[in-house]
Amino acid sequence: MKMDRVSQAMEQVGIPGRDAYDLPTSHKRFPDGAWYRMEVSGVERPKVLEAVIDESQKRDMPIHRLISVVMGATLLDKAELKDFAQMAAEAQMEVILTPGPRSAWDTGRQLVTPEGGLSGLRFRGSDQLQQVITDIMTCIEIGFRGFLVIDEGLLWLLNEMRENGDIPQDVIFKVSIYAGHASAAGGRVLQMLGAGTFNPVADLSLPQFASIRQAIDIPLDLHIILTESFGGYIRIYDGPEMARVCAPCYFKIEPGPACAAGPGALYKPWVDEGMLAHWARVKVKYAQIIHEIIQENFPQATMSGIGPADLAIPKP
């Protein structure tokens, strides 16, 4: 079988037959017309959110989305969650909460073995699905409208519940980098299952990112800075081209030793909130640097201002 015939067959179903080596300019945009937005991860507690808001205001640098409570929303009490929702609402920042029960909390140990980890972070049994959805529903009642999802089965189920009216229509689901998708076909599947936004693996080339953009309409969430545990990517000078070929996209800023796994993991309940607040301020500074480099090198790309209407801002 000639490879060009396979490419033709792929293209007939809407998937690019090759990576986009010509790096075409994306003609897709956010609803407000912007090309890109800024996302800060690891906003684990209300005091960390306070730091993000304060630094954003000092620098006059909009932060549009917060990936929050990666340690698990279960580990904040309702008073903390209510404070978090209220502060984010007043600052007009979208919050993507990470619900609590998941495979790493379970008694099963396959996940932590060298080969078992390759099977991915998937929810185990119906009881764990029930538990994580209960955590999500509790947070919806408090006012949150965005949630991080790492399991395609859970994504499908949540979308079905949203279609049935059990979950409000304005709730969005963001697919995590931990889901491990890295192609246009994977992105199309996630969009079909109800994802509102999609975080591909971080080390893709620009032609690979561009091929994904050609196949899907939802925003791409692109790690422009990522922890050492994932490879320590710092792609700041790719920012202008990322904005051009991947719009609409969120630039994800996540420096540090590790995210949620290993001895250096930042997003754990025992990590000092003062240190996390300091890191949050650094991330806002990096957002400013990224924005300035994009504007100096590709000023056609606009960034959203504060609180665009389509954000999943909490409704406390």
C-alpha positions as CSV (number, residue, x, y, z in Angstrom):
1,M,0.0,0.0,0.0
2,K,1.4,3.4,-1.0
3,M,1.5,5.9,1.8
4,D,0.0,8.6,-0.3
5,R,-3.2,6.5,-0.7
6,V,-3.4,6.2,3.1
7,S,-3.0,10.0,3.3
8,Q,-5.9,10.4,0.9
9,A,-8.1,8.0,3.0
10,M,-7.2,10.0,6.1
11,E,-8.1,13.3,4.5
12,Q,-11.5,11.9,3.3
13,V,-12.5,11.7,7.0
14,G,-11.1,15.1,7.9
15,I,-7.7,14.2,9.3
16,P,-4.6,15.7,7.7
17,G,-2.7,13.0,5.7
18,R,0.7,14.5,6.8
19,D,1.8,16.9,9.5
20,A,1.4,20.5,8.3
21,Y,5.0,21.3,7.3
22,D,3.9,24.5,5.5
23,L,2.7,25.9,8.9
24,P,-0.5,27.5,7.6
25,T,-2.0,30.4,9.5
26,S,-5.0,29.3,11.5
27,H,-8.2,31.2,10.6
28,K,-10.0,30.1,13.8
29,R,-10.4,32.4,16.7
30,F,-12.0,32.8,20.2
31,P,-15.5,34.2,20.1
32,D,-14.1,37.7,21.0
33,G,-11.8,37.5,17.9
34,A,-8.6,36.9,19.9
35,W,-5.9,34.5,18.9
36,Y,-4.6,33.5,22.3
37,R,-5.1,33.6,26.1
38,M,-3.0,33.0,29.2
39,E,-3.4,30.1,31.6
40,V,-1.8,29.6,35.0
41,S,-1.7,26.1,36.5
42,G,-1.3,25.0,40.1
43,V,-3.6,27.5,41.8
44,E,-4.2,25.1,44.6
45,R,-5.7,27.3,47.4
46,P,-7.4,30.6,48.0
47,K,-4.1,32.3,49.0
48,V,-2.5,31.2,45.8
49,L,-5.4,32.7,43.9
50,E,-5.0,36.0,45.8
51,A,-1.4,36.1,44.6
52,V,-2.4,35.5,41.0
53,I,-5.0,38.3,41.1
54,D,-2.7,40.7,42.8
55,E,0.2,40.2,40.4
56,S,-2.1,40.3,37.4
57,Q,-3.4,43.7,38.5
58,K,0.1,45.0,39.3
59,R,1.4,44.1,35.9
60,D,-1.8,44.9,34.0
61,M,-1.5,41.4,32.6
62,P,-4.8,39.5,32.0
63,I,-4.8,35.9,33.2
64,H,-7.8,34.2,31.7
65,R,-7.8,30.7,33.1
66,L,-6.7,29.0,36.3
67,I,-6.0,25.2,36.5
68,S,-6.9,24.8,40.1
69,V,-6.7,22.3,43.0
70,V,-4.7,19.7,41.0
71,M,-4.3,17.9,44.4
72,G,-8.1,17.3,44.3
73,A,-11.0,19.6,45.0
74,T,-12.1,17.1,47.7
75,L,-9.2,18.4,49.9
76,L,-10.6,21.9,50.1
77,D,-13.6,22.4,52.5
78,K,-16.7,24.1,51.3
79,A,-15.8,27.4,52.9
80,E,-12.5,27.4,51.0
81,L,-14.2,26.5,47.7
82,K,-16.8,29.2,48.2
83,D,-14.0,31.8,48.8
84,F,-12.2,30.5,45.8
85,A,-15.2,30.8,43.5
86,Q,-16.1,34.3,44.8
87,M,-12.5,35.7,44.3
88,A,-12.3,34.2,40.8
89,A,-15.7,35.6,39.9
90,E,-14.8,39.1,41.0
91,A,-11.5,38.9,39.1
92,Q,-13.4,37.5,36.0
93,M,-11.1,34.5,35.7
94,E,-12.1,31.1,34.5
95,V,-11.5,28.2,36.9
96,I,-10.9,24.7,35.8
97,L,-11.1,22.6,38.9
98,T,-9.5,19.2,39.2
99,P,-12.0,16.8,41.0
100,G,-10.7,14.5,43.7
101,P,-11.2,10.7,43.5
102,R,-9.1,9.2,40.7
103,S,-7.0,6.1,40.1
104,A,-4.0,7.4,42.1
105,W,-6.2,7.5,45.2
106,D,-7.3,3.9,44.9
107,T,-5.9,0.8,46.5
108,G,-4.9,-0.7,43.1
109,R,-1.1,-0.5,42.4
110,Q,-0.9,-1.1,38.7
111,L,-0.6,2.6,38.1
112,V,2.6,3.0,40.0
113,T,4.5,0.1,38.3
114,P,6.8,0.8,35.3
115,E,4.5,-0.9,32.8
116,G,1.2,-0.3,34.5
117,G,1.8,3.5,34.3
118,L,1.7,3.2,30.5
119,S,-2.0,2.3,30.7
120,G,-2.7,5.8,31.8
121,L,-4.8,7.5,34.5
122,R,-8.2,5.9,34.2
123,F,-11.1,5.7,36.6
124,R,-11.5,2.3,38.2
125,G,-15.0,0.8,38.3
126,S,-18.4,2.5,38.6
127,D,-17.9,3.4,42.3
128,Q,-15.0,5.7,41.4
129,L,-17.0,7.2,38.6
130,Q,-19.8,7.9,41.0
131,Q,-17.3,9.4,43.5
132,V,-15.6,11.8,41.0
133,I,-19.0,12.9,39.6
134,T,-20.2,13.6,43.1
135,D,-17.2,15.8,43.7
136,I,-17.9,17.6,40.4
137,M,-21.6,18.1,41.3
138,T,-20.7,19.4,44.7
139,C,-18.4,22.0,43.1
140,I,-21.1,22.9,40.5
141,E,-23.5,23.6,43.4
142,I,-20.9,26.0,44.9
143,G,-20.7,27.8,41.6
144,F,-17.8,26.3,39.6
145,R,-18.3,25.8,35.8
146,G,-15.1,24.2,34.5
147,F,-13.5,20.8,35.3
148,L,-10.3,19.0,34.3
149,V,-10.9,15.5,32.8
150,I,-8.2,12.8,32.2
151,D,-10.4,9.9,31.1
152,E,-12.3,9.7,27.9
153,G,-14.9,7.4,29.5
154,L,-15.6,10.0,32.2
155,L,-15.7,12.7,29.5
156,W,-18.3,10.9,27.5
157,L,-20.4,10.2,30.6
158,L,-20.2,13.8,31.8
159,N,-21.2,15.1,28.4
160,E,-24.2,12.7,28.3
161,M,-25.3,14.0,31.7
162,R,-25.0,17.5,30.4
163,E,-27.1,16.6,27.4
164,N,-29.7,15.1,29.7
165,G,-29.8,18.2,31.9
166,D,-28.2,16.7,35.0
167,I,-25.2,19.0,34.5
168,P,-25.8,22.7,33.5
169,Q,-25.2,23.5,29.8
170,D,-22.6,26.2,30.7
171,V,-20.2,23.7,32.4
172,I,-17.1,23.0,30.3
173,F,-14.7,20.1,30.4
174,K,-11.0,20.5,29.6
175,V,-8.9,17.4,28.7
176,S,-5.6,17.2,30.5
177,I,-2.1,16.5,29.2
178,Y,-2.3,13.3,31.3
179,A,-4.8,11.9,28.8
180,G,-1.8,11.6,26.5
181,H,-3.3,12.6,23.1
182,A,-0.9,13.8,20.4
183,S,-2.6,13.7,17.0
184,A,-5.4,15.2,15.0
185,A,-7.4,11.9,15.3
186,G,-7.1,12.0,19.1
187,G,-8.2,15.7,19.2
188,R,-11.2,14.9,17.0
189,V,-12.3,12.1,19.3
190,L,-12.1,14.4,22.3
191,Q,-14.1,17.1,20.5
192,M,-16.7,14.5,19.5
193,L,-17.0,13.4,23.2
194,G,-17.8,16.9,24.4
195,A,-14.4,18.4,25.3
196,G,-14.5,22.2,25.4
197,T,-10.7,22.5,25.2
198,F,-7.8,20.1,24.7
199,N,-4.2,19.9,26.1
200,P,-2.1,17.8,23.8
201,V,1.3,16.4,24.9
202,A,3.8,19.2,25.2
203,D,6.8,18.1,23.1
204,L,5.1,18.2,19.7
205,S,6.6,20.0,16.8
206,L,4.9,23.0,15.2
207,P,3.9,21.0,12.1
208,Q,2.3,18.4,14.4
209,F,0.4,21.1,16.4
210,A,-0.7,22.6,13.1
211,S,-2.1,19.3,11.8
212,I,-4.1,19.0,15.0
213,R,-5.5,22.5,14.6
214,Q,-6.7,21.7,11.0
215,A,-8.8,18.8,12.4
216,I,-10.5,20.4,15.4
217,D,-12.3,23.7,16.3
218,I,-12.0,23.7,20.1
219,P,-9.1,25.7,21.7
220,L,-5.7,24.1,22.0
221,D,-4.0,24.3,25.4
222,L,-0.3,24.6,24.7
223,H,2.4,24.2,27.3
224,I,4.9,26.9,26.5
225,I,6.7,26.3,29.8
226,L,6.5,22.9,31.5
227,T,8.0,21.3,34.6
228,E,11.3,19.4,34.7
229,S,9.4,16.1,35.3
230,F,7.9,16.4,31.8
231,G,11.1,17.5,30.1
232,G,11.5,21.1,31.2
233,Y,10.2,22.7,28.1
234,I,10.7,26.4,27.7
235,R,9.3,27.4,24.3
236,I,8.8,31.1,24.8
237,Y,10.3,32.0,21.4
238,D,7.9,29.6,19.7
239,G,5.1,31.7,21.1
240,P,4.5,33.9,18.0
241,E,4.4,30.9,15.6
242,M,2.3,28.9,18.1
243,A,-0.2,31.7,18.2
244,R,-0.2,32.0,14.4
245,V,-0.7,28.3,13.5
246,C,-2.7,27.1,16.6
247,A,-5.2,29.9,17.2
248,P,-7.4,29.9,19.2
249,C,-5.0,28.7,21.9
250,Y,-4.2,29.0,25.6
251,F,-0.6,29.3,26.6
252,K,0.0,27.1,29.6
253,I,2.7,28.3,32.1
254,E,3.8,25.5,34.5
255,P,7.4,25.8,35.7
256,G,9.0,23.9,38.5
257,P,10.4,20.5,39.4
258,A,7.2,18.4,38.9
259,C,3.4,18.7,38.7
260,A,1.5,16.0,40.5
261,A,3.9,13.0,40.6
262,G,7.3,12.3,42.2
263,P,9.1,13.7,45.2
264,G,9.2,17.3,43.7
265,A,5.5,17.5,42.9
266,L,4.1,20.9,43.6
267,Y,0.4,20.1,43.6
268,K,0.1,18.1,46.8
269,P,-1.8,19.0,49.9
270,W,1.3,19.2,52.1
271,V,3.1,21.7,49.8
272,D,3.4,25.2,51.5
273,E,0.9,27.6,50.1
274,G,3.3,30.5,50.6
275,M,5.7,28.8,48.1
276,L,2.9,28.1,45.7
277,A,1.8,31.8,45.9
278,H,5.4,32.9,45.1
279,W,5.4,30.5,42.1
280,A,2.0,32.0,41.0
281,R,3.5,35.5,40.8
282,V,6.4,34.1,38.7
283,K,4.0,32.5,36.3
284,V,2.2,35.9,35.8
285,K,5.5,37.5,35.1
286,Y,6.2,34.8,32.5
287,A,2.8,35.4,30.9
288,Q,3.8,39.1,30.5
289,I,7.1,38.1,28.9
290,I,5.4,35.7,26.5
291,H,2.8,38.3,25.5
292,E,5.5,40.9,24.9
293,I,7.5,38.5,22.6
294,I,4.4,37.7,20.6
295,Q,3.5,41.3,20.2
296,E,7.0,42.3,19.1
297,N,7.2,39.5,16.5
298,F,3.6,38.9,15.4
299,P,1.5,41.9,16.4
300,Q,-1.4,40.7,14.2
301,A,-2.2,38.1,17.0
302,T,-4.4,39.7,19.6
303,M,-4.9,38.5,23.2
304,S,-8.2,38.5,25.0
305,G,-8.7,41.2,27.6
306,I,-10.1,40.6,31.0
307,G,-13.1,38.4,31.4
308,P,-14.3,37.6,27.9
309,A,-17.9,36.4,27.9
310,D,-17.3,32.8,26.9
311,L,-15.0,32.0,29.9
312,A,-16.3,29.5,32.5
313,I,-16.2,32.0,35.3
314,P,-17.6,30.7,38.6
315,K,-21.2,31.7,39.5
316,P,-21.1,31.7,43.4
